[in-house]
Amino acid sequence: LVAIIFAPLAAILIKMAISRSREYIADETGGKISGNPEGLASALEKMERYSQGGQPMQVNEAAAHMFILNPLSREGMAKLFSSHPPTAERIKRLRQVK
């Protein structure tokens, strides 16, 4: 009975962790292929600044993974279950790509 209750929650957390790690891998690969990881980091910074100015978009949660930046609320529990890693961490990792 306990497994029936907690297994779906565990599956969601694992899915989100995998999604975040794939974002990091995609960023690193993009930085290496382009030969300009600093340019990609700069673009992420600009998009993040722009997205901070308004309200979160009205997006179906099932489609949120298709966005470059998280289009959903970045507060409270929403952060915990986000499929996107924090943009600041993505930028930091891009700047470490050689």
C-alpha positions, 0 to 999 in steps of 0.5 A: 500500500505504501509503495502504491502511494509513494511510487508515483511521487518517486517516479516524478522526482526521478523524471525531473532529475533526468530532465535537468541533467539532460539540459546540462548535457545539451548546454555543454554539447551546444557550447562545444559544437558552436565553439562559443559557450560564452555566447550561449551563456550570454544569451541565457542571461538575456532571456532570463532578464527578459523573462523576469519582467513579466508574469509566468506564461500560461503554459500547460505543464506537460509542454514546459519541457519544450521551452529553453527557460522554465515558463512556469512559476519559479516559487515554492514547491514549483522549483522542486518539481521543475524540469528545468535546472536553475538558469544561473547554474546553467550559465555557470556550467556553460562558462566552464566549458572548454 
